[in-house]
Amino acid sequence: MKRIAFYLSLVLVVLVLASCKKGQKNLFTPTSSGRPYEVLVVVNKPVWDRPAGRALFDVLDTNVPGLPQAERSFRISNVDPQHFDRVLKIFRNIIVVDIQDIYTQPKLKFSRNVYAAPQMIMTIQAPDEKEFEEFVAKNSKVIIDFFVKSEMNRQVSLLKQKHNDVISTKVGSLFGCDIWVPVELANYKEGKDFLWASTNRATADMNFVMYSYPYTDKGTFTKEYFIHKRDSVMKANIPGEREGMYMATDSMFVDVEDIVVKGEYAQEARGLWEMEGDMMGGGRLCLMHVWIVPTAVSLWWKPLFIHRIN
């Protein structure tokens, strides 16, 4: 009887372990380490110091777009493969450099939650250092976007668990979609097809603005129209202390890019704001100009403005 009970217990344990889906954290997966936007590169030091390694470093060392001052996209660390131990394997973002003559061409491979969770690992394979250097330079945007989106998705997961329900309800009633913002954004203001939420703090203030307007023609999706429309909405809804003052876009620091959000065309703009008619300004913003708003948007910069096109 004891033997039967033992086998039944063993079967149950196997079933529990087997039920854990690949890539998902289970009871035996440690929590990943490292700060947001920090990347560990696993590479031989001689390769890291030669042009192949410098090419990868230059890709990761690029500046965040839309800022007046230089700010790196990632914090970069590197380690020799022989020192890549169990402590370093739980790093949140890892790039493994794999250069061997067994490969016929360069290739990118991606893995999720291999040693810890949440964790993203990119392996860059190449037959030699020259091809590695050229491949990395050619695919710089793919490499950057992969880790940026990974960090954004982590933030979305955190916001899914803990967000401001009041703002989500307001967005649902005004725009018919779901938005998750941090609980700290407790103050809000409503307008015509407009919502503004803020922490209303003297320092490290965070803001979220969302508004919608109708699509008319292709000219709706131009940088000039975007700035004009945003400034007109801000002038009507976020005035300054005195007449004639309002939150405006610093047109000199706006980068616009066409993107795809959940299979739909979208336009992303990054830049700076300033108070028209005042000395205040220089705040960072991430502007998303879309036909269809994503079901979950993380507030990773401040403030985040969402422009919905009806």
Salt bridges, closest charged atoms under 4 A:
GLU38 OE1 - ARG35 NE 3.38
ASP49 OD2 - LYS45 NZ 2.76
ASP61 OD1 - ARG72 NE 2.84
GLU71 OE2 - ARG284 NH1 3.04
GLU129 OE2 - ARG50 NH2 2.55
ASP145 OD2 - LYS141 NZ 3.05
GLU151 OE1 - ARG92 NH2 2.84
GLU151 OE2 - ARG154 NH1 2.93
ASP165 OD1 - HIS163 NE2 3.20
GLU190 OE2 - LYS170 NZ 2.82
ASP193 OD2 - LYS192 NZ 3.83
ASP231 OD1 - ARG230 NH1 3.76
GLU257 OE2 - LYS141 NZ 2.74
GLU268 OE1 - ARG270 NE 3.17
